[in-house]
Amino acid sequence: MELLITGTDTGVGKTFITYNLAKAFKEKGKKVACYKPVETYVRDIPEDGKLLSEATGQSIDEVVPVQYSLPLSPYAAILEERKDFSLDELKERFERLKENYEVVLVEGAGGLAVPVKRNYTYLNLAKDWNLPILIVARAGLGTLNHTYLTWYYAKTNNVPVIGIILNGSTGEDVSERTNPLIVEEMTGIKPLVIPKVKGKELPPELREKLYSYILSGLSP
């Protein structure tokens, strides 16, 4: 099973959800790999890659093969840092992970329209790698437009969306009460609401809920 975890924007909690989903699959006895093809804003170590490697036991280099120091999209980082990479090599690494693991969770950067390279977005990557998509969105005010546009972009390009996570619900924003209903009406997908928690791990019962939600979305 392979899946692309994308977001409606940067900072919506893609890595948090990917980490907890990896933990959930491991708890079910699955051999799980995480793969973030490109990570930007790397200082000493790639923070997202380090967290994901903790969930799976992989080396950081296996999780994140391409790294940039500036806080930019991958394509912008190529232009600014004058350091390129090969899409073919990224895909070859992905294919090797598929051979060696039962589950491969691919994490994007930003959203589906973010350019990985010139004229090549994460949506192009999802199509080329035959990946269904899990959308991670904010739970509160402002999420409707971003969530709908992300879903619509995937739908009109024939990329399946298996679920929508409304992440970081606090119970303090009045829009959080209506957003799940409206997102479902707009997309036909019942979203899973994940509350804001301290630290990097969801409680076991919420990881189980996340796991079940993903499996139900993947079922034909």
Disulfide bonds with the S-S distance in Angstrom:
none
